[in-house]
Amino acid sequence: MFIHKNSIMKAVYSKTFSVPVTGILLFILAFLLIQPAAQSQVVNETAKKKVSIGFGLFTDIMQKVPSGVKTRTINQGVKVFVLYNLPFGKSPFGFSIGLGLSAHNIYGNFLVNKTGDTTKLVKIPDSVSFKRSKMTVVYLEVPLQFYLKTEGKFQVALGFKAGFMIGSHTKYVGDGGIKTNSYESYSTSKIRIKNVGIPNLQQFAYGPTFRIGYKWISADCYYMLSTLFTKNHGPDMYPISVGLVLMPF
C-alpha cells in the first residue's frame, strides 16, 4: 500500500494520466522531420537555409551534488528545437533565434523529500535494493546564437539560451518499506512510484551554449548558470550538459 502524505489522488493521477516526456519529444521530432519532406516541392532553397531543425541527445554532469548522494555517470536527456537563421549578408557568419524543448533526467541513489519549505535529496539506504530512482525537469527554451558556417560545411555556434520550467516528476522503482517526510510505503514487495511536481524548482534556467560540427552532426555543450532549485530552499546543484545534435534540415 502506498500512502502519499500530501495527496493520495496526486499519486494516482500521475500514474494514470501522465505522458512520458521522451515520447512527447520524439513525437515532436517525427512531426518536424516529416513536415519539411512533405513540403520539399513547394519550399525553395533560400527558405530552407533560413530554418534549421534539430534533435539532441545529451548527458547531464551534475555539479554540487549533496554529500552522500551519487548521480549516474550518464544521465541521458533529450531535446528538440527549431532555429530561424539570419545570415550576415554573404559572409559565413550569422545569427539564429529559435524555440525548443529539453528534458533533463537525473538518476541516482536518492529520493526527493520536502521538509518544511526545503527540498532535499535523501540518500536511499544501502539495505534497500532499487532498479531506478530519478528526477526529470522539462524546459521550454529560447536559444540565441552567433554562428559560422563555411563552404566546406564546417560549423561553429556560440550562444545563450533561457528556459521556462513546464514540468517535473520523480520516479522510483525498487523495494518497498521506504519512509520519508513526503511519502511512506508499507509494502515489502517491489513498488513503482511516480509523483508529478517537484517542490522548489527554479522556474527559469539559463546559460551559455557552444556547438561545433560538420554537415548535419555536431557536438554541443550547455552550462547552466542557474541552479535547479531556488536559493535556500533546495540543493545548489546544477548540470553541465554535453551531447550530440543532429540537424538534417
N, C-alpha and C positions, 0 to 999 in steps of 0.2 A: 504494500500500500504506500502510495506516495502522497505526502501532505505538503503543500506549499503554504507557508505561513502568511504570505502576502495575499495570495488569491489562488484557490483551488481551480477556479474556472480559467484563470490565465494559463495555467499549465496545460489544461485540456485543450484550450483554444490553440495554443502554439503548436501542439502536436497535430491537430486535426486540419487546420486551415493554412498553416504557413507553407510557402512555396520555396523550394531550395534556391538560394541565391545564385549558385553556379548555373542552375537550369535556366534562370531568367537571363543571365548574361549570355549564355550560349544561344538562347533563342534570339536575343537581340543581334548577336553576331551573325547568325544564319540569315536573318532578315536583311542586315546591312550588306552581306555578301551577295544575296540573291538579287536585290534591287538594282545594283549597277549592271549586273549581267543582263537583266531583263530590259534595261533601258539603254543598252550599249549602242543600239542602232540610231537613237534619237539624240544622244548627248554627244556633243562634239569634243574633240581632244582638248581644246582650251579649257572647257568647263571641267573636264575630268582632272586636269592638273591642279585645279583650284581646290579640290576636295579630296582628302585622304581619310581612309577608313582603317582602323587598326584594332588588333586583338593582342593582348599581352598576358603572359604567364610570369609570375614573379614569386620570390620568397621574401618574407619579412625577417630581417635580422634585428631582433629586439634589443633595445638599449635600456639600461637602468631597471632591469627585472628585479623585483623584490627578493630579499635574501631568503634562501631555502627553496625558491621556486625555480624550476628549469623549464625552458621552452625548447621545442624541437629545433634541430639544425635547419630543416626545411619546413617552412610554414607557407604552404602553397596558397597563392592568391591569384585572382583573375580580374581582367579589366577589358573594357571595350570603349572606343572613343571615335569621334569624327572631328576632323580638323578642316578649317577653311584657310587656305593658303593665299597669302598676298605677296607675290614676288616684288623685289625692288627693281623695277624696270627689267632690263635684260641681263642683269647681274645674277650670279648664282645664289645671292642672299635673299632672304625673305622673312616674313613674319606670319605666324599662324595663331589662330584662336579657335577654340572648339568646345566640345561638351562630351563628357564621358561618365562611366560608372566603374567603380572599383570595389572589390570585396577583399578585405584583409582577414585572413584566418590565423589565429594564434593558438597553437597546440602546446600542451604542457601538462605538468603534474600538479595542476591547481584546479580549484573551484572558485567561481566568483561569488563573493559573500559581502552583503551590505550590513554594516554595523552602525546604527545611528544614521548620520549623514555622510558616512565614509564608505567607499567601496574598496575591498581588499581582495587580493588573490591568496587564497588559503591553500597551503600545500596538502595534497592528498596523502594520508598516512601510508607508510611503506607496506603496512599489512593489508592494504586494500588493493585488489587486482582490478585494473581497468584497461579497456581497449582504447578509449579515446576520451579526451576532455579538451574542449576548445571554446574560444570566444570568436565571434565574427562581427565585424563592423563594416558597413556598406556606405559609400560616399557617392554623391552626385558631384561631379567635378567640372571645373572650368580651367583647362590648360592654356597657357600662353607660351610662345616660344619664338626665338630667332633661330633661323636655320641656314645651313649652307648645303646646296646640292650641286655637285659637279656634273659635267657632261659624262664622266665615267661612272655615274650613278652612285658615287660615294656621298654619304650624307652625315651631317653633324647638327645637333639641335641643342640649344641651351635655353632653359625656360623656367617657368614657375607655374604652380597650379594651386588652386584653392578648392576645397571640397566642403560640402554640407552633409552632415551625417543623416542618412534617411532610414537607417535600420540597424538593428543589432540583435544578437541572440547568443546564448550559450548552449552547449550540448555535452552531455556526459553519458558514456556507455561503459558499464562495469559493474562491480559488486555493489550490492545494496548495503544497508546498515550505516549510511553516512548521515551525519548531522552537522549543519551549520546554522547560523542565525537566519539564513534565507530560506532554507528548507530542511526537511527531515525525510528520511526513507527508512521505514521499519522492515522493509523486505530484506531477506537474507539471500535472495536469488539475484540473478543478473537483472539490471534495470537500465532503462534508456530514458533520459530526461532532457527535454528541450524547453528553455524559457526564453521568451521574446522580451527584449528591452533590458539593457544593461544600465544600471544606475550610474549617474555622474560622469557620463562620457562627454567629451567636448563636442559641441555642435559643429564647430568649424575645424578643419585641418588645412595646413598649408606648408609649402616648402619648395625648394628648387628642384629642377629636373635636368637630366642630361641623357642624351641618346646619341649613339654612333652606330652606323651600319652601312651595308652595301645592298643596293637594289631594294628588295622588299623585306629584308630581315635586319633587325637591329638589336643591340644590347642597350638597356636603359637602366637608369637609377633615379630614385626619388628619396630625398632626405626630408623627413617630416620634422619641421621646426616646432610645431605644437606637440603637446603631449596628448595621449589618448584620453586621459581623464582630466577633469577640472582640477585646478590647483587646490591643494589641501583637502581634497575630497576623494583622492584615489592615488594609485602609484604614479610616479613621474616617468613612466615608461613611454617609449615611442619607437617606431620602426624605421629602419633604413631598408628600402625595397630595391631589390636587384633582380632583373629578369630579362626576358626576350620579348620583342614586339614584332608581330607580323603585320605588314601593311601592303597587301596585294593590290589595293586600289588607292 
